[in-house]
Amino acid sequence: MKIVGRTHTGLVRSRNEDAIGWRQDLGLAVLADGMGGLRAGDVASGEAVRSVLQELGGRLLLGERVSGAMLVEAVRVANHRVWSLHRNRPGATMGTTIVVAAFTEDGRCLVSHVGDSRAYRLRDRTLQQLTVDHSLVQRRVDEGELSREQAHRAPDRNVITRALGLEVDIPLEHLEFALRPGDLVLLCSDGLSEMLSDTLIAAELMRLSKGALDAAACADALLQSANAAGGADNISVVLMQA
């Protein structure tokens, strides 16, 4: 198991409202993207990451086995904490996306997410987006109104329909799959996925898969490529290797 993460402000934003964190010893990683346009987005994302690591880390260290229900509960706790924070800070409306991934002892990967931060898997030279964005354009794609190519260029593509901290209760879900030798899992904020196509992301991950780069160099290369493409938002990545 190896986990490497990187985050960068990008070339346009004045501050970084993304947050990342992981526990390599527990096979656990978290990424959050504070909602742009809202005050204290960096506070929201930071609190969400700390909350999930604290909740899951504490339970795993006590000997519990990680499960999808445990991930969902940890995200629910994080939502309540961010909600409580913004209620106690007059004028500060806080919201953040989140994506959480955990590798289990029996060789599975569990993922839970809210918003448009994503989880991808590279397997056998094929990149698959595991999560489905909670966004307005994704809803339009699901309804057949837009193609995926049109959605990538839509002016409202950054409007998300679900986030932590905006409501006291939100719908939560999780997915899981069996890991295979060589699988790579990527968590990223939309600062990466908006700047780079899946083809370009896959090309960088293939260099890691083939041993041409180590995980740290691959994470750096993804950030550099996103900045070279314009760096229009904060950029964060977490790479997980079984």
C-alpha positions in Angstrom: 0.0 0.0 0.0 1.3 3.4 -0.9 -0.5 6.8 -0.8 0.8 10.1 -2.2 -1.0 13.4 -2.3 -0.4 16.8 -3.8 -2.4 20.1 -3.8 -1.7 23.4 -5.5 -3.5 26.8 -5.7 -3.3 26.8 -9.5 -2.6 29.9 -11.6 -5.8 31.9 -11.1 -7.1 31.6 -7.6 -5.6 33.6 -4.8 -5.9 30.9 -2.1 -6.2 27.1 -2.0 -9.6 25.9 -0.8 -8.8 22.2 -1.4 -7.7 19.9 1.4 -6.3 16.4 1.3 -5.3 13.9 4.0 -4.5 10.2 4.3 -3.5 7.4 6.7 -1.2 5.0 4.8 -1.1 2.6 7.7 -4.9 2.3 7.5 -5.3 2.4 3.7 -7.4 5.6 3.9 -7.4 8.8 1.9 -9.7 11.9 1.8 -9.9 14.9 -0.6 -12.2 17.9 -0.3 -12.8 21.0 -2.4 -14.3 24.0 -0.6 -17.0 25.6 -2.7 -15.8 28.6 -4.7 -17.8 31.8 -4.1 -18.7 30.9 -0.5 -16.8 32.3 2.4 -14.5 30.1 4.4 -14.4 27.3 1.7 -10.9 26.4 3.0 -12.3 26.0 6.5 -15.0 23.7 5.3 -12.7 21.5 3.3 -10.1 21.3 6.0 -12.7 20.4 8.7 -14.3 17.8 6.4 -10.9 16.0 5.9 -10.0 16.2 9.6 -13.4 14.9 10.6 -13.3 11.9 8.3 -9.7 10.9 9.3 -10.6 11.3 12.9 -13.8 9.3 12.7 -12.5 6.5 10.6 -9.0 6.4 12.1 -10.4 6.1 15.6 -12.7 3.3 14.7 -10.1 1.4 12.7 -7.5 1.7 15.4 -10.0 0.2 17.9 -10.1 -2.9 15.7 -13.2 -2.4 13.6 -13.2 -3.5 10.0 -13.8 -0.8 7.5 -17.1 -1.1 5.6 -19.2 1.0 3.2 -21.6 1.8 6.0 -18.6 3.1 8.1 -17.5 5.4 5.3 -21.0 6.8 4.8 -21.3 7.4 8.6 -17.9 9.2 8.6 -19.1 11.5 5.8 -22.3 12.1 7.6 -20.4 13.2 10.7 -18.3 15.5 8.6 -21.4 17.1 7.1 -22.8 17.8 10.6 -19.5 19.3 11.7 -19.3 21.6 8.7 -22.9 22.5 9.1 -22.3 23.3 12.8 -19.3 25.4 11.9 -21.1 27.7 9.6 -24.0 28.1 12.0 -21.5 29.3 14.6 -19.8 31.8 12.2 -22.2 34.6 11.3 -22.0 35.5 7.6 -19.9 32.5 6.7 -21.8 30.0 4.5 -19.6 26.9 4.2 -19.8 24.1 1.7 -17.4 21.5 0.4 -17.2 18.4 -1.8 -15.6 15.3 -0.5 -14.4 11.9 -1.8 -13.1 9.2 0.5 -11.4 5.9 -0.4 -10.4 3.0 1.8 -8.5 -0.2 0.9 -9.7 -3.2 3.0 -7.6 -6.0 4.4 -9.4 -8.5 2.2 -8.5 -6.7 -1.0 -11.4 -4.4 -1.7 -11.7 -0.6 -2.3 -14.5 1.4 -0.8 -15.5 4.9 -2.0 -17.9 7.5 -0.8 -18.3 11.0 -2.2 -20.4 14.1 -2.3 -20.2 16.8 -5.1 -17.9 16.7 -8.1 -14.6 15.6 -6.7 -13.9 12.3 -8.3 -12.4 8.8 -7.9 -10.9 7.1 -10.9 -9.3 3.7 -11.3 -6.6 2.7 -13.8 -6.8 -1.0 -14.5 -5.2 -2.8 -17.5 -4.4 0.4 -19.3 -8.0 1.6 -19.0 -9.1 4.6 -16.9 -12.6 4.4 -15.4 -14.4 7.2 -13.5 -15.8 5.5 -10.5 -17.9 8.3 -9.1 -20.8 10.1 -10.7 -20.7 13.9 -10.2 -23.5 15.5 -8.1 -23.8 18.4 -10.6 -26.2 20.2 -12.8 -24.5 19.1 -16.0 -24.4 15.5 -14.9 -28.1 15.6 -14.3 -28.6 17.0 -17.8 -26.4 14.2 -19.2 -28.4 11.6 -17.3 -31.6 13.1 -18.8 -30.2 13.0 -22.3 -30.1 16.7 -22.7 -26.3 16.9 -23.1 -23.5 14.5 -24.3 -20.4 14.1 -22.1 -18.5 16.2 -24.6 -21.1 19.0 -24.4 -21.1 18.8 -20.6 -17.4 19.4 -20.4 -17.9 22.7 -22.2 -21.2 23.8 -20.6 -21.1 27.2 -18.9 -22.8 25.8 -15.8 -20.6 22.8 -15.4 -19.3 23.9 -12.0 -22.7 24.1 -10.4 -23.0 21.2 -8.0 -26.2 19.8 -6.6 -24.9 18.3 -3.4 -22.3 19.4 -0.9 -21.3 19.0 2.7 -22.3 21.7 5.1 -25.2 23.3 3.3 -28.0 21.1 4.8 -28.1 19.3 8.1 -28.9 16.0 6.3 -27.9 15.0 2.7 -28.3 11.8 0.7 -25.1 9.6 0.9 -24.0 6.6 -1.0 -20.9 4.4 -1.5 -19.5 2.0 -4.0 -17.0 -0.8 -3.7 -15.0 -3.2 -5.9 -12.4 -5.9 -5.7 -8.9 -4.7 -6.2 -6.6 -6.4 -8.7 -2.8 -6.4 -8.9 -1.7 -3.2 -10.5 -4.8 -1.2 -9.8 -4.3 2.5 -9.2 -6.9 4.7 -7.6 -6.9 8.5 -8.1 -8.9 11.0 -6.1 -9.0 14.5 -7.6 -10.7 17.8 -7.4 -12.3 19.4 -10.4 -9.2 21.6 -10.8 -7.6 18.5 -12.4 -10.6 16.9 -14.2 -11.7 20.3 -15.7 -8.2 21.0 -17.0 -7.2 17.5 -18.3 -9.2 15.0 -20.4 -9.5 11.4 -19.2 -7.0 10.5 -22.0 -4.3 12.8 -20.6 -4.9 11.7 -17.0 -4.7 8.1 -18.1 -1.4 8.8 -19.9 0.2 10.2 -16.8 -1.1 7.3 -14.7 0.2 4.8 -17.2 3.7 6.2 -16.7 3.3 5.3 -13.0 1.9 1.9 -13.8 4.8 1.0 -16.1 7.4 2.2 -13.5 8.5 5.2 -15.6 7.6 7.4 -12.6 7.1 6.8 -8.9 3.9 7.9 -7.2 5.3 11.3 -6.0 6.6 12.2 -9.5 3.3 11.1 -11.1 1.3 13.3 -8.7 3.6 16.2 -9.4 3.3 15.6 -13.2 -0.5 15.7 -12.9 -0.4 19.1 -11.2 2.1 20.5 -13.6 -0.1 19.4 -16.6 -3.2 20.9 -15.1 -1.3 24.2 -14.6 0.1 24.0 -18.1 -3.5 23.7 -19.4 -4.5 26.9 -17.6 -4.6 26.1 -13.9 -8.0 27.8 -13.6 -8.8 26.3 -10.2 -7.1 24.8 -7.2 -5.7 21.3 -8.1 -5.5 18.4 -5.8 -4.7 14.7 -6.3 -4.3 11.6 -4.1 -2.8 8.4 -5.6 -3.4 5.1 -4.0 -1.5 1.9 -4.9 -2.3 -1.5 -3.4 
